[in-house]
Amino acid sequence: MRLRETAIVSGGLLAQQVAVFATGVLTARWLGAGGFGALGILKSLSSVLVIITPLGLDLALLKHATFYQERPGELAAVSRALRLVVAGANLLLLALTLVWAGPALQRLYPDIPGFSALCAITMLGLAFAADVQISGALYRVFDRVVAYFAIVNYTQPLLRLALTFALLLAGGGLAGVVWINTAMLAATFLMIAWADRGTAPKAAPERLRELAGKVGTVLSESVWMAASLLVYQAIRLFDILILAAFTTPAVTGEYTAMSSVAQLIQIYPMAISQTLGPRISLAYKAGDLEAIAAALRDYLRKASILGGWLYGGVAVFGTDLDLVFGRGFSFAWQLPALLATGWFVSATLAPFGYVLSMTGRHRQETAVLTGGAALLILLLLALIPPLGAIGAATAVAIMFAAVNAVRCGYVVRIIGRNPLGPRDLLPPACFLAAALICRAAGAAAGERSLALLVVECAAYTALSACAAYGLFASVPEQLALGRAVRLRSRA
């Protein structure tokens, strides 16, 4: 993606994170621990269901839609049929929620009045979310990422925040917040439909048997991709769940806070990898393995720079985040260092999974992730009892390193060359050194304080920007940044 698009996408991911955090703070303060706990249960259930509801098409279409780029009418017919299949599956899930799952969960959580109805409302919203995710895949294939992010990552979360604030200010309760979440997902679906008005190609006429064959081909892969995504989502929950079983709520709270900060490292790598899947799929179809290697090398260079800056900041300054979260928090230096390392490895190397999924090796990707989940559970059970939160962070770092090492091995075998090199380790090492220098200077300047932490982070950002521009940016990137600075100075 171009520099402007990367900035818009990464800004959208950051805006979404900020809006979600602010909405959580509002609902917690107004609804209290009980209401916020009920929302937390619904959110946990949703995080699993939102992987299942699109039937893996949000990933599979990154590959298959590229095959129809010269036949937009045929793609429109296939995608419409796939959307109908997803809609039917979600209507079935909604019926199951109303008849069985909702009442069963109500018996499991009897202290939450009307929980069965809240589950049904949530499931209704997830049906709209599934179609939105499918649209996201198509927007990426046709290089309309900015339009998609403008709706999904800027407009939707900020509007949800505003409506939630208005509702709570007017005395609304838990049910109102759940309805707003569902209404916003429905509104997002309608906004995307409006954005497609007049631009989406008309579906070409297809014989039912031929259309069914094409739909079946996509679904035969998408189900495996959904399984991979489901396992990956489970991996993100295991450390907290097992840590909570072996330690105190305070230890779990500290770990959860640091883990949420460390996951911010994913923002920039995720932003620049939005169109990587379709590019890999097209190159593999054309038999151009060098193009795949070139795309991965370009991605790794940018991800190691953009993600490396956040990695160095979290790893070094994470110990001082008790100044942000409050006096009840305390972070040993190993915790941010290990979590930052694990999530940096995940953020930069996770798109290697695209190579497996986009080249028809989706079953191998599912097997790799399943093996990673099993390894993580074993490590957590072995390391948490003696080491607590640091043991959990160690397990996460080892698991991400192992999973991505296996992925890299597969990729090297597929394309016959290794796109990952020592050059990709230089940016994070440089940024880590810069953070340590700023931290040492701050420690010599005075006692720990929030103001001093802000100054240290500002100095680190300035030093990192100079290093990125002078050492790691390509000549075209240096020229583009220079032009942007001159235009801003004139404005």
C-alpha positions as CSV (number, residue, x, y, z in Angstrom):
1,M,0.0,0.0,0.0
2,R,1.0,3.6,-0.5
3,L,2.2,5.8,2.4
4,R,-1.0,7.8,2.5
5,E,-3.2,4.6,2.6
6,T,-1.0,3.0,5.3
7,A,-1.4,6.1,7.4
8,I,-5.2,6.1,7.0
9,V,-5.5,2.4,7.7
10,S,-3.2,2.4,10.8
11,G,-4.9,5.6,12.0
12,G,-8.2,3.7,11.7
13,L,-7.0,0.8,13.7
14,L,-5.7,3.2,16.4
15,A,-9.0,5.2,16.3
16,Q,-11.0,2.0,16.7
17,Q,-8.8,0.9,19.7
18,V,-9.2,4.3,21.4
19,A,-13.0,4.4,20.8
20,V,-13.5,0.8,22.1
21,F,-11.4,1.6,25.2
22,A,-13.4,4.8,25.9
23,T,-16.7,3.0,25.4
24,G,-15.6,0.3,27.9
25,V,-14.7,3.0,30.5
26,L,-18.1,4.7,30.0
27,T,-20.1,1.5,30.3
28,A,-18.0,0.3,33.3
29,R,-18.6,3.6,35.2
30,W,-22.3,3.7,34.5
31,L,-23.3,0.1,34.6
32,G,-21.1,-1.0,37.5
33,A,-19.3,-4.3,37.9
34,G,-22.3,-6.4,37.4
35,G,-23.5,-4.8,34.1
36,F,-19.9,-4.6,32.8
37,G,-19.4,-8.2,33.7
38,A,-22.4,-9.2,31.6
39,L,-21.1,-7.2,28.7
40,G,-17.7,-8.9,29.1
41,I,-19.4,-12.4,28.9
42,L,-21.2,-11.3,25.7
43,K,-18.0,-9.9,24.3
44,S,-16.1,-13.1,24.9
45,L,-18.9,-15.2,23.3
46,S,-19.0,-12.7,20.4
47,S,-15.2,-12.9,19.8
48,V,-15.6,-16.6,19.2
49,L,-18.8,-16.5,17.1
50,V,-17.6,-13.7,14.9
51,I,-14.9,-16.1,13.6
52,I,-17.6,-18.7,12.8
53,T,-20.4,-16.5,11.3
54,P,-18.6,-15.6,8.0
55,L,-17.7,-19.3,7.5
56,G,-14.1,-18.3,6.8
57,L,-15.1,-16.3,3.6
58,D,-13.5,-13.2,5.0
59,L,-10.1,-15.0,4.4
60,A,-11.0,-17.4,1.5
61,L,-12.3,-14.6,-0.7
62,L,-8.9,-12.8,-0.5
63,K,-7.7,-15.8,-2.6
64,H,-10.7,-16.7,-4.7
65,A,-11.9,-13.2,-5.6
66,T,-8.6,-12.5,-7.3
67,F,-9.4,-15.3,-9.9
68,Y,-12.5,-13.3,-11.0
69,Q,-10.9,-9.8,-11.3
70,E,-11.4,-9.9,-15.1
71,R,-14.9,-11.3,-14.7
72,P,-16.7,-9.0,-12.2
73,G,-20.2,-10.1,-13.1
74,E,-19.3,-13.7,-12.4
75,L,-17.7,-12.7,-9.1
76,A,-20.8,-10.7,-8.2
77,A,-22.9,-13.9,-8.8
78,V,-20.6,-16.1,-6.7
79,S,-20.3,-13.6,-3.9
80,R,-24.0,-13.0,-3.8
81,A,-24.6,-16.8,-3.5
82,L,-22.0,-17.1,-0.8
83,R,-23.6,-14.2,1.1
84,L,-26.9,-16.0,0.9
85,V,-25.3,-19.2,2.3
86,V,-23.8,-17.2,5.2
87,A,-27.1,-15.4,5.9
88,G,-28.9,-18.7,6.0
89,A,-26.3,-20.2,8.4
90,N,-26.6,-17.1,10.6
91,L,-30.4,-17.3,10.7
92,L,-30.0,-20.9,11.8
93,L,-27.6,-19.8,14.6
94,L,-30.1,-17.1,15.6
95,A,-32.9,-19.6,15.8
96,L,-30.7,-21.9,17.9
97,T,-29.8,-19.0,20.2
98,L,-33.5,-18.2,20.7
99,V,-34.6,-21.8,21.3
100,W,-31.6,-23.5,23.0
101,A,-28.4,-21.6,23.5
102,G,-29.9,-18.5,25.0
103,P,-32.0,-20.3,27.6
104,A,-29.0,-22.6,28.4
105,L,-26.8,-19.6,29.0
106,Q,-29.5,-18.0,31.1
107,R,-29.4,-21.0,33.4
108,L,-25.6,-20.8,33.5
109,Y,-25.8,-17.1,34.5
110,P,-29.0,-16.8,36.6
111,D,-27.8,-13.6,38.2
112,I,-28.0,-11.6,34.9
113,P,-31.7,-10.8,34.2
114,G,-32.8,-11.3,30.6
115,F,-29.4,-12.7,29.6
116,S,-31.1,-15.1,27.1
117,A,-32.7,-12.1,25.2
118,L,-29.3,-10.3,25.3
119,C,-27.7,-13.3,23.6
120,A,-30.3,-13.2,20.8
121,I,-29.8,-9.4,20.3
122,T,-26.0,-10.0,20.1
123,M,-26.4,-12.9,17.6
124,L,-28.6,-10.7,15.4
125,G,-25.8,-8.1,15.3
126,L,-23.2,-10.8,14.4
127,A,-25.3,-11.8,11.4
128,F,-24.7,-8.2,10.0
129,A,-21.0,-8.4,11.1
130,A,-20.5,-11.5,9.0
131,D,-21.6,-9.8,5.8
132,V,-19.4,-6.8,6.7
133,Q,-16.4,-9.0,7.0
134,I,-17.1,-10.6,3.6
135,S,-17.3,-7.1,2.2
136,G,-13.9,-6.4,3.8
137,A,-12.3,-9.2,1.8
138,L,-13.7,-7.9,-1.5
139,Y,-12.6,-4.3,-0.7
140,R,-9.1,-5.5,-0.1
141,V,-9.0,-7.4,-3.4
142,F,-10.1,-4.4,-5.3
143,D,-7.8,-2.0,-3.4
144,R,-10.6,-0.1,-1.7
145,V,-9.2,-0.5,1.8
146,V,-9.4,3.2,2.6
147,A,-13.2,3.3,1.9
148,Y,-13.7,0.2,4.0
149,F,-11.7,1.5,6.9
150,A,-13.5,4.9,6.7
151,I,-16.8,3.2,7.5
152,V,-15.7,0.3,9.7
153,N,-12.8,1.7,11.7
154,Y,-13.5,5.4,11.9
155,T,-17.3,6.0,11.5
156,Q,-18.7,2.9,13.3
157,P,-16.7,2.9,16.6
158,L,-16.8,6.7,17.0
159,L,-20.6,6.8,16.4
160,R,-21.1,3.9,18.8
161,L,-19.1,5.8,21.4
162,A,-21.3,8.9,21.0
163,L,-24.6,6.9,21.0
164,T,-23.5,4.9,24.1
165,F,-22.6,8.1,25.9
166,A,-26.0,9.6,25.0
167,L,-27.9,6.5,26.1
168,L,-26.1,6.2,29.4
169,L,-26.6,9.9,30.1
170,A,-30.3,9.5,29.5
171,G,-30.4,6.7,32.0
172,G,-30.3,3.7,29.7
173,G,-29.0,0.3,30.9
174,L,-27.4,-2.9,29.8
175,A,-30.0,-3.8,27.3
176,G,-29.8,-0.4,25.6
177,V,-26.0,-0.8,25.2
178,V,-26.4,-4.2,23.6
179,W,-29.0,-2.9,21.3
180,I,-26.7,0.0,20.3
181,N,-23.9,-2.5,19.4
182,T,-26.3,-4.5,17.2
183,A,-27.8,-1.3,15.6
184,M,-24.3,-0.1,14.8
185,L,-23.4,-3.4,13.1
186,A,-26.6,-3.1,11.1
187,A,-25.8,0.5,10.2
188,T,-22.3,-0.5,9.1
189,F,-23.9,-3.1,6.8
190,L,-26.2,-0.4,5.3
191,M,-23.3,2.1,4.9
192,I,-21.3,-0.4,2.9
193,A,-24.3,-1.3,0.8
194,W,-24.7,2.5,0.1
195,A,-21.0,2.8,-0.7
196,D,-21.4,0.0,-3.2
197,R,-24.4,1.6,-4.9
198,G,-23.6,2.3,-8.5
199,T,-20.1,0.9,-8.3
200,A,-20.7,-2.8,-7.6
201,P,-21.0,-4.9,-10.8
202,K,-24.2,-6.6,-11.7
203,A,-24.3,-10.4,-11.2
204,A,-24.0,-12.3,-14.4
205,P,-26.5,-15.0,-15.1
206,E,-25.2,-18.5,-14.0
207,R,-26.6,-22.0,-14.3
208,L,-27.5,-23.3,-10.9
209,R,-25.2,-26.3,-11.2
210,E,-22.2,-24.3,-12.3
211,L,-22.8,-21.7,-9.6
212,A,-23.2,-24.4,-6.9
213,G,-19.9,-25.9,-8.0
214,K,-18.1,-22.6,-7.7
215,V,-19.7,-21.9,-4.3
216,G,-18.7,-25.4,-3.1
217,T,-15.1,-24.9,-4.2
218,V,-14.8,-21.7,-2.1
219,L,-16.6,-23.1,0.9
220,S,-14.4,-26.3,0.8
221,E,-11.4,-24.1,1.7
222,S,-13.1,-21.4,3.7
223,V,-14.3,-23.9,6.4
224,W,-10.7,-24.8,7.0
225,M,-9.7,-21.2,7.1
226,A,-12.4,-20.5,9.6
227,A,-11.0,-23.3,11.8
228,S,-7.6,-21.6,11.6
229,L,-9.0,-18.3,12.6
230,L,-10.9,-19.9,15.5
231,V,-7.8,-21.6,16.8
232,Y,-5.9,-18.4,16.5
233,Q,-8.6,-16.5,18.5
234,A,-8.5,-19.2,21.2
235,I,-4.7,-18.8,21.4
236,R,-5.3,-15.2,22.4
237,L,-7.5,-16.3,25.3
238,F,-5.6,-19.3,26.8
239,D,-2.9,-17.3,28.6
240,I,-5.4,-15.1,30.6
241,L,-7.8,-18.0,31.4
242,I,-5.1,-20.3,32.7
243,L,-3.2,-17.6,34.5
244,A,-6.5,-16.7,36.3
245,A,-6.9,-20.3,37.4
246,F,-3.5,-20.4,39.0
247,T,-3.0,-16.9,40.4
248,T,-4.8,-14.0,42.0
249,P,-7.1,-11.5,40.2
250,A,-4.5,-8.8,40.8
251,V,-1.8,-10.7,39.0
252,T,-4.2,-11.5,36.2
253,G,-5.3,-7.9,36.0
254,E,-1.7,-6.7,35.6
255,Y,-1.0,-9.3,33.0
256,T,-4.2,-8.4,31.0
257,A,-3.3,-4.7,31.1
258,M,0.2,-5.3,29.8
259,S,-1.0,-7.8,27.2
260,S,-3.5,-5.3,25.8
261,V,-0.7,-2.7,25.5
262,A,1.7,-5.2,23.8
263,Q,-1.0,-6.1,21.3
264,L,-0.9,-2.5,20.0
265,I,2.4,-3.5,18.3
266,Q,0.2,-5.2,15.7
267,I,-1.4,-1.9,14.4
268,Y,1.1,-0.9,11.8
269,P,2.0,-4.4,10.5
270,M,-1.7,-5.2,10.2
271,A,-2.2,-1.9,8.3
272,I,0.4,-2.6,5.6
273,S,-0.6,-6.2,5.2
274,Q,-4.2,-5.5,4.2
275,T,-3.7,-6.2,0.5
276,L,-0.9,-8.8,0.8
277,G,-3.2,-11.8,0.6
278,P,-4.6,-11.0,-2.9
279,R,-1.2,-10.1,-4.2
280,I,0.2,-13.5,-3.1
281,S,-2.7,-15.3,-4.6
282,L,-2.4,-13.7,-8.0
283,A,1.4,-14.2,-8.0
284,Y,1.1,-17.9,-7.2
285,K,-1.6,-18.4,-9.8
286,A,0.7,-16.9,-12.4
287,G,3.6,-19.1,-11.1
288,D,5.6,-16.0,-10.2
289,L,7.3,-17.2,-7.0
290,E,9.8,-14.3,-7.1
291,A,6.9,-11.9,-6.9
292,I,5.7,-13.6,-3.7
293,A,9.2,-13.3,-2.2
294,A,9.5,-9.7,-3.3
295,A,6.1,-8.9,-1.7
296,L,7.1,-10.6,1.5
297,R,10.5,-8.8,1.6
298,D,8.9,-5.4,1.1
299,Y,6.3,-6.1,3.8
300,L,8.9,-7.4,6.3
301,R,11.1,-4.3,5.8
302,K,8.2,-2.0,6.5
303,A,6.7,-4.1,9.3
304,S,10.1,-4.4,11.1
305,I,10.4,-0.6,11.0
306,L,6.9,0.4,12.0
307,G,6.3,-2.5,14.4
308,G,9.8,-2.2,15.7
309,W,9.2,1.3,17.0
310,L,6.3,0.2,19.1
311,Y,8.2,-2.9,20.2
312,G,11.0,-0.9,21.6
313,G,8.7,1.4,23.4
314,V,6.5,-1.3,25.0
315,A,9.5,-3.5,25.9
316,V,11.4,-0.6,27.7
317,F,8.8,1.8,29.0
318,G,6.2,-0.9,29.9
319,T,7.6,-1.1,33.4
320,D,6.5,2.5,34.0
321,L,2.9,1.9,33.0
322,D,1.8,1.7,36.6
323,L,2.0,5.5,36.3
324,V,-0.9,5.2,33.8
325,F,-2.9,2.3,35.2
326,G,-2.6,3.3,38.9
327,R,-0.7,2.5,42.0
328,G,-2.4,-0.9,42.3
329,F,-0.3,-2.1,39.3
330,S,3.3,-3.2,39.2
331,F,5.2,-4.5,36.2
332,A,8.4,-6.4,36.5
333,W,10.7,-5.7,33.5
334,Q,10.5,-9.2,32.2
335,L,6.7,-8.9,31.6
336,P,6.7,-6.1,29.0
337,A,9.9,-7.4,27.4
338,L,8.5,-10.9,26.9
339,L,5.0,-9.9,25.8
340,A,6.4,-7.2,23.4
341,T,8.8,-9.8,21.9
342,G,6.0,-12.4,21.4
343,W,3.5,-9.9,19.9
344,F,6.2,-8.3,17.7
345,V,7.1,-11.8,16.3
346,S,3.4,-12.5,15.7
347,A,2.7,-9.1,14.2
348,T,5.5,-9.2,11.7
349,L,5.5,-12.9,10.7
350,A,1.8,-13.7,10.9
351,P,1.2,-12.8,7.2
352,F,3.4,-15.8,6.3
353,G,0.2,-17.7,7.1
354,Y,-1.3,-15.9,4.0
355,V,1.2,-17.8,1.9
356,L,-0.2,-21.1,3.2
357,S,-3.8,-20.0,2.9
358,M,-3.5,-18.3,-0.5
359,T,-1.6,-21.2,-2.1
360,G,-4.1,-23.9,-1.1
361,R,-2.3,-25.1,2.0
362,H,-5.1,-24.0,4.4
363,R,-5.1,-27.4,6.1
364,Q,-1.4,-27.1,6.9
365,E,-2.1,-23.6,8.4
366,T,-4.8,-25.1,10.6
367,A,-2.5,-27.9,11.7
368,V,0.3,-25.4,12.5
369,L,-2.0,-23.2,14.6
370,T,-3.6,-26.2,16.4
371,G,-0.1,-27.5,17.2
372,G,0.7,-24.0,18.5
373,A,-2.4,-23.9,20.7
374,A,-1.4,-27.3,22.2
375,L,2.2,-26.1,22.8
376,L,0.9,-23.0,24.5
377,I,-1.4,-24.9,26.9
378,L,1.5,-27.2,27.9
379,L,3.9,-24.3,28.4
380,L,1.3,-22.4,30.4
381,L,0.6,-25.3,32.7
382,A,4.3,-25.9,33.2
383,L,5.5,-22.3,33.6
384,I,2.7,-20.4,35.4
385,P,2.8,-22.3,38.7
386,P,6.5,-21.5,39.4
387,L,6.7,-18.1,37.6
388,G,3.2,-16.6,37.6
389,A,2.6,-13.9,35.0
390,I,6.2,-14.0,33.8
391,G,5.7,-17.7,33.0
392,A,2.6,-16.9,31.0
393,A,4.5,-14.2,29.0
394,T,7.4,-16.7,28.4
395,A,4.9,-19.3,27.1
396,V,3.4,-16.8,24.7
397,A,6.8,-15.7,23.4
398,I,7.9,-19.3,22.8
399,M,4.7,-20.3,21.2
400,F,4.7,-17.4,18.7
401,A,8.3,-18.0,17.9
402,A,7.6,-21.8,17.3
403,V,4.5,-21.3,15.2
404,N,6.1,-18.7,13.0
405,A,9.3,-20.7,12.6
406,V,7.2,-23.6,11.2
407,R,5.3,-21.2,8.9
408,C,8.6,-19.7,7.6
409,G,9.9,-23.2,6.9
410,Y,6.8,-24.0,4.8
411,V,7.1,-20.7,3.0
412,V,10.7,-21.3,2.1
413,R,9.8,-24.7,0.7
414,I,6.9,-23.2,-1.3
415,I,8.7,-20.3,-3.0
416,G,12.2,-21.8,-2.9
417,R,13.9,-18.8,-1.2
418,N,13.9,-17.2,2.2
419,P,12.5,-13.7,2.3
420,L,13.4,-13.2,6.0
421,G,17.0,-12.0,6.6
422,P,19.2,-10.5,9.2
423,R,18.3,-7.0,7.9
424,D,14.9,-7.4,9.4
425,L,16.3,-7.7,12.9
426,L,18.2,-4.4,12.6
427,P,15.2,-1.9,13.1
428,P,13.8,-3.5,16.3
429,A,17.4,-3.8,17.7
430,C,18.1,-0.2,16.9
431,F,14.8,1.0,18.4
432,L,15.3,-1.1,21.5
433,A,18.7,0.6,22.0
434,A,17.2,4.0,21.5
435,A,14.5,3.3,24.1
436,L,17.2,2.1,26.6
437,I,19.2,5.3,26.0
438,C,16.1,7.5,26.6
439,R,15.2,5.5,29.7
440,A,18.7,5.8,31.2
441,A,18.7,9.6,30.5
442,G,15.3,9.9,32.2
443,A,16.4,7.9,35.2
444,A,19.4,10.3,35.6
445,A,17.2,13.4,35.2
446,G,15.0,12.8,38.2
447,E,12.4,10.6,40.1
448,R,9.8,8.6,38.2
449,S,6.7,10.5,37.2
450,L,4.1,10.5,34.5
451,A,5.5,13.8,33.1
452,L,9.0,12.4,32.9
453,L,7.6,9.2,31.2
454,V,5.9,11.4,28.6
455,V,9.2,13.3,28.0
456,E,11.1,10.0,27.7
457,C,8.6,8.7,25.1
458,A,8.7,11.9,23.1
459,A,12.5,11.8,23.0
460,Y,12.4,8.1,22.0
461,T,9.9,8.9,19.2
462,A,12.1,11.7,17.9
463,L,15.3,9.6,18.0
464,S,13.4,6.7,16.3
465,A,12.1,8.9,13.6
466,C,15.6,10.1,12.8
467,A,16.9,6.5,12.8
468,A,14.1,5.3,10.6
469,Y,14.6,8.2,8.1
470,G,18.4,8.1,8.0
471,L,19.0,4.3,8.3
472,F,16.0,2.3,7.1
473,A,13.9,4.4,4.8
474,S,14.4,3.9,1.0
475,V,15.3,6.8,-1.2
476,P,11.7,7.1,-2.6
477,E,10.3,7.1,0.9
478,Q,12.8,9.8,2.0
479,L,11.8,11.9,-0.9
480,A,8.1,11.4,-0.2
481,L,8.5,12.3,3.4
482,G,10.6,15.3,2.5
483,R,7.8,16.6,0.1
484,A,5.1,16.0,2.8
485,V,7.1,18.0,5.4
486,R,7.7,20.9,3.0
487,L,4.0,21.0,2.0
488,R,2.9,21.0,5.7
489,S,5.4,23.8,6.5
490,R,4.1,25.9,3.7
491,A,0.5,25.3,4.8
